[in-house]
Amino acid sequence: MEPTKRITNFADLDLSKRYTYADYLTWWFDERVELIKGFIRKMSPSASMSHQRISTRLTRLFANFLHGKKCEVFYAPFDVRLKRVTNDEESITVVQPDLCIVCNPELLDEKGCNGAPDLIIEIISPSNSKHDSITKYQLYEEAGVAEYWLVYPFVKIVEVFHLQENKYVLHQKYAEDDVIEVKTLPGLVVPLDEIFEI
C-alpha cells in the first residue's frame, strides 16, 4: 500500500471538495481547521485574553470536580469525531470544541473522542458566533450531545441547552452573578462571577 502523502500547505487543499477524517489526519500545516460534514472550515485566529481566561477557569473547575471520577474534561485543540465510527474514512465531521466532557471512556482514543461527548461548551467571539450558535448547535443536537453551553464573554451571559426528544431546549440563560447547576454532572455548580471575573 502506498504511504499517505502529508499536506503541509493549507493552500493545497480544495475547499470545494468533501474530505474525510482520514484525509484530515494527513494535514500538517499551522492553520487550525474543522471538518463539517466533509467540508473544511478554517478556525478563528488565536483566542482573545478573555476567551483564554474563561476557558482556563472552566477547565480548572471541571477538572477539580472530576478528579477521581469516570468523566473527563478536554479542551481545544482536541479532535471530536461527532459520529462514532470504526473507520477514519467514514468520519466526515471533526470539531474542536473549547471544552467537552466525556463520561464514556470507550469513546476515547489517542486521536481524541470518537463519538458525542456528554457536554460541550463553546466560548463565543464575534468571528465565530454564527458558527457556534447555528452550525455547531445543529451538529451537536444531531449527534446527541446531551448538554450544550454557549458562553458570551463580553455580555457575561451563558445559554444552557438540554437535549430533549432529540431537540435542544433552552434550559436557562444565566447572567454573570448566577450559579449554574450542571445537569450532566450532578453536584457540580458553576458560579459565573468567578468565571467572568476580570
N, C-alpha and C positions, 0 to 999 in steps of 0.2 A: 504494500500500500504506500502511495506517495505521501511524504510528510506534508502536513498542513503549512501553508505559507503564512507568515506573520505579516500583518498590515501595520506599518509603522507611521503612516501619514494619513490623517483624517481625510484629507482631500482626495485620497484614492478610493474612497467609498462612493457608491452611487446612492444618493439619498432618495431616489425614486424606487429603489429595489427593496424587496422584502428579504429580511435576514432571519437567521435562527440563532439560538444561544451558542450553537457550535461555531457559527461564524464569529459571534461576539467574542468568544474566547481567543480568537486569533488577532484581535485588535490590540496593538501595543503602542498606542500614542498617548500624548499627555491629556487630551481632551476627555472629559467625563461624559458618557452618553448613557441613555436608557434605550431599551428596545420596547416599543409599544405596538403590540400585535404585528410584529415583524418590521416595523419602520423605525428608523433611527431618530431619536430626539436628543439634541445636544443639551446638556445641562447648563445651568446658570454658572457664571464665574464664581470665584471664591465667595463664601458666605460672609455677611456683614458681622461686625462685632456683636451686635445684639443677638443675631441668629446663633452665633457660636456660644455666647453666654447661656442662652436659654437651652440650647442643646446639651451643653455640659451639665447644667443644673438638673435637667430632667433625667439625663443618663445616670448621674450620681444617685439621685433619689430612687430611681427604679433599681439600680444595681444593689444599693444598700438593702432595699426591701427584699430583693430576690436572692440575696446571698444564702446559699444552702438549700434553695428551693429548686423545683424542677424547671420552672420557666427561666428564660434568659433574655437580657436586653442586648440589642445590637444597634450600632449607629453607623451612618454613612461615612465612607463608602462601604457598602455591604450589599452584595447582589441577592435579590429576592426574585426567584422564578415563581411567579404567582400560581401557575398551574403545575401541580405535581406530575412529573413525567419520569420515565425510565431512560430516555434517550435525549441527549442535548439537541438533536436535530428536530425534536418535537416541540421544544420550548421556543415561543416567539415573543414572550413578554418578560422582560427583565427590568426591574426598577431598583432604585437605591433610596429607600425612604430615609428621612432624617433619623427616625428611631423606629424600632419594631420590637415587639415582644413575641417570643416563640416558646410555646409550652409543650410542644410535641418534639422530643429530641430526634425522632425518626426523620423529621424534615430537614435536619441539619447535616451538611457535609462540608468538605474542605472548600467548596466553591461558594458556600453561603447557605441560603434557605431554598429548599425545593418544595414549594407549596405555600399556602396562605398563612401568614403569621396570625396570631390571635388579636394583636393590637398594632396599629400603625399610627405614627404621629408625623405630620408634615408641618414644618415651620415656614410660614408664608412670607415671601418677599414680593415687591411689586413686579418683578420679572417672571415670577412663576405662579402667580395667584390663579390664573385661569387653568393652568395645567393641573395644579393640586386640587382645586375646588370643583373642577368639572371632569377632566380626563382621568385623573387618578381616582377620584371619588367613584366614578363608574367602574373602573378596573377593579378596585378593592371590593366594591359591592358585588360585582360579578364573580370575583374569586372567593367570596365568602369570608372576608376579614371581619371578625365579629365586632370590633370597635375601631373607630377612626376619629382622630383628633386633628383639627385644623387650628394651628396656633398663629395668631396675628400679633406680632411683636409691637408694632407701632401704635396700635389702639388697645393693646393689652387685653385681648379677648381670646377665649378658646371655645370653639364649637365642638361638641362631642356628639358623635353619631353612633347609634347601636343598630346592628343588623336584626331586623325582624321580618320573618317570612321572606327572606332573600332580598329585602329592600332596606336601605338606610333610613332611619327615622332620627331627626334631630332630638336628642335627649334633652340637651340644655345648652344655652350659650352662657359661658361663665365670664365674669369681669375680674379685674386684677386683684380684688380683695376677697374673692370667693375661694372655696375649697372644693376640689373635685374628688369624689369617691369613685375609684376606678372599678368599674363593673367586672372587667376581665380578671382583676386581681383583688378579690375581697380582702378588706383590711388595709389596703393602701389608700392613703389620702394625699392629694397634691395641693399644698397651699400656694395659690398663684402669686401672692405677694412676695414669696421667696423666689419664685421662678422669674418674675418680671422685675425683680429688684435691680435698680440701676447700679 
